[in-house]
């Protein structure tokens, strides 16, 4: 966890506006979300593909954050970004 120096502000930096999800081809665990509907929440967008070893290594941490901070305003959006043809099969990811 990052530590603050004395006198540092307590607010998080704004890293930019959340783009629309108009290009999404489907939603698995919720109704479609919009930036307007997420306003005021902390949003973590995780880009992944299920055969990526780096994603597999981060998954336990992302799941823990989701469980710990869900009730405190965290919304986690996972964006599956298939690289190979077999990764496009929806049955492989649900």
Phi and psi in degrees as GROMACS dihedral restraints (atoms count N, CA, C in turn):
[ dihedral_restraints ]
;  ai    aj    ak    al  type     phi  dphi    fc
    3     4     5     6     1   -70.8    20    10
    4     5     6     7     1   145.1    20    10
    6     7     8     9     1  -107.5    20    10
    7     8     9    10     1   144.2    20    10
    9    10    11    12     1   -96.5    20    10
   10    11    12    13     1   143.6    20    10
   12    13    14    15     1   -82.1    20    10
   13    14    15    16     1   153.0    20    10
   15    16    17    18     1   -54.7    20    10
   16    17    18    19     1   135.4    20    10
   18    19    20    21     1    88.0    20    10
   19    20    21    22     1    -5.9    20    10
   21    22    23    24     1   -74.1    20    10
   22    23    24    25     1   146.6    20    10
   24    25    26    27     1   -67.4    20    10
   25    26    27    28     1   154.5    20    10
   27    28    29    30     1   -89.7    20    10
   28    29    30    31     1    -4.1    20    10
   30    31    32    33     1   -93.0    20    10
   31    32    33    34     1   155.7    20    10
   33    34    35    36     1   -83.6    20    10
   34    35    36    37     1   151.2    20    10
   36    37    38    39     1   -71.0    20    10
   37    38    39    40     1   150.1    20    10
   39    40    41    42     1   -88.3    20    10
   40    41    42    43     1   118.9    20    10
   42    43    44    45     1   -94.5    20    10
   43    44    45    46     1     4.2    20    10
   45    46    47    48     1   127.6    20    10
   46    47    48    49     1   173.1    20    10
   48    49    50    51     1   -86.2    20    10
   49    50    51    52     1   145.2    20    10
   51    52    53    54     1   -72.2    20    10
   52    53    54    55     1   123.6    20    10
   54    55    56    57     1   -72.1    20    10
   55    56    57    58     1   165.5    20    10
   57    58    59    60     1   -70.0    20    10
   58    59    60    61     1   161.0    20    10
   60    61    62    63     1  -105.9    20    10
   61    62    63    64     1    28.6    20    10
   63    64    65    66     1   -58.3    20    10
   64    65    66    67     1   -27.7    20    10
   66    67    68    69     1   -82.0    20    10
   67    68    69    70     1    -4.3    20    10
   69    70    71    72     1   -64.3    20    10
   70    71    72    73     1   134.9    20    10
   72    73    74    75     1   -91.8    20    10
   73    74    75    76     1    -9.1    20    10
   75    76    77    78     1   179.9    20    10
   76    77    78    79     1   159.3    20    10
   78    79    80    81     1  -123.8    20    10
   79    80    81    82     1   133.5    20    10
   81    82    83    84     1   -99.4    20    10
   82    83    84    85     1   -39.1    20    10
   84    85    86    87     1  -116.2    20    10
   85    86    87    88     1     6.2    20    10
   87    88    89    90     1  -159.8    20    10
   88    89    90    91     1   170.9    20    10
   90    91    92    93     1   -69.7    20    10
   91    92    93    94     1   161.2    20    10
   93    94    95    96     1   -55.7    20    10
   94    95    96    97     1   137.5    20    10
   96    97    98    99     1  -102.0    20    10
   97    98    99   100     1   155.4    20    10
   99   100   101   102     1  -131.1    20    10
  100   101   102   103     1   154.5    20    10
  102   103   104   105     1   -57.1    20    10
  103   104   105   106     1   -37.9    20    10
  105   106   107   108     1   -63.6    20    10
  106   107   108   109     1   -40.7    20    10
  108   109   110   111     1   -71.0    20    10
  109   110   111   112     1   -18.9    20    10
  111   112   113   114     1   -98.4    20    10
  112   113   114   115     1    -1.4    20    10
  114   115   116   117     1   -54.9    20    10
  115   116   117   118     1   133.3    20    10
  117   118   119   120     1    91.0    20    10
  118   119   120   121     1    -6.8    20    10
  120   121   122   123     1  -104.2    20    10
  121   122   123   124     1   157.4    20    10
  123   124   125   126     1   -86.2    20    10
  124   125   126   127     1   128.0    20    10
  126   127   128   129     1  -121.1    20    10
  127   128   129   130     1   126.4    20    10
  129   130   131   132     1  -108.1    20    10
  130   131   132   133     1   118.2    20    10
  132   133   134   135     1  -103.9    20    10
  133   134   135   136     1   117.5    20    10
  135   136   137   138     1  -111.3    20    10
  136   137   138   139     1   113.1    20    10
  138   139   140   141     1   -89.1    20    10
  139   140   141   142     1   130.1    20    10
  141   142   143   144     1  -152.7    20    10
  142   143   144   145     1   165.8    20    10
  144   145   146   147     1  -142.9    20    10
  145   146   147   148     1   143.1    20    10
  147   148   149   150     1   -69.5    20    10
  148   149   150   151     1   -12.0    20    10
  150   151   152   153     1   -98.6    20    10
  151   152   153   154     1     4.9    20    10
  153   154   155   156     1   -81.4    20    10
  154   155   156   157     1   120.5    20    10
  156   157   158   159     1   -65.2    20    10
  157   158   159   160     1   -34.1    20    10
  159   160   161   162     1   -65.3    20    10
  160   161   162   163     1   -40.7    20    10
  162   163   164   165     1   -63.6    20    10
  163   164   165   166     1   -43.3    20    10
  165   166   167   168     1   -58.9    20    10
  166   167   168   169     1   -36.0    20    10
  168   169   170   171     1   -73.2    20    10
  169   170   171   172     1   -30.5    20    10
  171   172   173   174     1   -87.4    20    10
  172   173   174   175     1   -19.0    20    10
  174   175   176   177     1   -52.8    20    10
  175   176   177   178     1   -44.6    20    10
  177   178   179   180     1   -60.2    20    10
  178   179   180   181     1   -36.1    20    10
  180   181   182   183     1   -71.1    20    10
  181   182   183   184     1   -43.0    20    10
  183   184   185   186     1   -64.2    20    10
  184   185   186   187     1   -41.6    20    10
  186   187   188   189     1   -62.7    20    10
  187   188   189   190     1   -41.2    20    10
  189   190   191   192     1   -64.3    20    10
  190   191   192   193     1   -43.1    20    10
  192   193   194   195     1   -61.2    20    10
  193   194   195   196     1   -43.7    20    10
  195   196   197   198     1   -59.6    20    10
  196   197   198   199     1   -45.5    20    10
  198   199   200   201     1   -66.9    20    10
  199   200   201   202     1   -42.3    20    10
  201   202   203   204     1   -72.2    20    10
  202   203   204   205     1   -37.0    20    10
  204   205   206   207     1  -111.0    20    10
  205   206   207   208     1     1.5    20    10
  207   208   209   210     1   -54.1    20    10
  208   209   210   211     1   -47.1    20    10
  210   211   212   213     1   -77.4    20    10
  211   212   213   214     1    -3.9    20    10
  213   214   215   216     1  -106.1    20    10
  214   215   216   217     1    11.4    20    10
  216   217   218   219     1   106.0    20    10
  217   218   219   220     1     4.7    20    10
  219   220   221   222     1   -82.4    20    10
  220   221   222   223     1   130.7    20    10
  222   223   224   225     1  -116.0    20    10
  223   224   225   226     1   126.9    20    10
  225   226   227   228     1  -106.3    20    10
  226   227   228   229     1   125.5    20    10
  228   229   230   231     1  -118.7    20    10
  229   230   231   232     1   117.3    20    10
  231   232   233   234     1   -96.4    20    10
  232   233   234   235     1   127.2    20    10
  234   235   236   237     1  -112.2    20    10
  235   236   237   238     1   107.5    20    10
  237   238   239   240     1   -76.1    20    10
  238   239   240   241     1   124.0    20    10
  240   241   242   243     1  -122.8    20    10
  241   242   243   244     1    80.4    20    10
  243   244   245   246     1   -62.1    20    10
  244   245   246   247     1   138.2    20    10
  246   247   248   249     1  -100.7    20    10
  247   248   249   250     1   -37.6    20    10
  249   250   251   252     1  -110.8    20    10
  250   251   252   253     1   157.4    20    10
  252   253   254   255     1   -55.8    20    10
  253   254   255   256     1   -43.3    20    10
  255   256   257   258     1   -66.5    20    10
  256   257   258   259     1   -20.9    20    10
  258   259   260   261     1   -76.0    20    10
  259   260   261   262     1   -12.0    20    10
  261   262   263   264     1   -83.1    20    10
  262   263   264   265     1   -10.2    20    10
  264   265   266   267     1   -74.4    20    10
  265   266   267   268     1   113.0    20    10
  267   268   269   270     1   -59.2    20    10
  268   269   270   271     1   -29.7    20    10
  270   271   272   273     1   -65.5    20    10
  271   272   273   274     1   -21.8    20    10
  273   274   275   276     1   -79.5    20    10
  274   275   276   277     1   -13.4    20    10
  276   277   278   279     1  -118.1    20    10
  277   278   279   280     1    -6.6    20    10
